[in-house]
Amino acid sequence: MDRFMNVLPYRIHLSRKSSVTDTAPKELIAENVIRERVTELAAKISEDYADSGELVLVGVLKGAFIFLADLSRELTIPRSIEFIAVSSYGTGSKSGAVRLVLDVRGDIAGRHVLIVEDIVDTGHTLKYLIGMLKSHKPASVRTCTLLHKAEQAEVEVDIDYIGFSIGDEWVVGYGLDYAEQNRTLPYIGCVKPTD
Ligand code: PRP
């Protein structure tokens, strides 16, 4: 059996009681729930990579910056940090063709790589990133996302670690934005996009 087993995602229900004001985005996943889940993911990743040497965490800018910061500090294994950035061309709030705008700085050849995403929606970005990073000849490439919109998938992509499975809400906070707003909210909230 593959030792890199999926961590089963939590399913989130919108009925969760909100603890924020009416003007703030409606709370979907509370700060303490995120913290507990990040700790669980970090424990699983630490276990899976216990005998693999240093793990290279590749955070996908911008949205993954807070998740990566918290996840990386909970790991108990040797790790290093890289960042990557892409832009996607699509219509409205959906992503389409993906283009690399910032590559990893360090040499990842022969090393174990874990891509850290804030959200996987259609899957186009992650599929592109897996292929792009594999071209650097790493020992392995695995994937971790805080949020997964499974019902929105347009392409098949392997996700090894999933924090939470969500519906088709537009989510903000904990690194995620809508029109660059609300990235620094401590919780995950929902907004209604206007486009
Ligand atoms: C988000 C997220 C992923 C991508 C997922 O990035 O960080 O990279 O969308 O979408 P997909 O599965 O449909 O390809 P976004 O374009 O919002 O940029 P940002 O992280 O800089 O906010």
Boltz pocket constraint, residues with backbone or C-beta under 6 A from the ligand:
constraints:
  - pocket:
      binder: B
      contacts: [[A, 60], [A, 61], [A, 62], [A, 63], [A, 64], [A, 86], [A, 88], [A, 94], [A, 95], [A, 96], [A, 117], [A, 118], [A, 119], [A, 120], [A, 121], [A, 122], [A, 123], [A, 124], [A, 125], [A, 126], [A, 175], [A, 176], [A, 177]]
      max_distance: 6.0
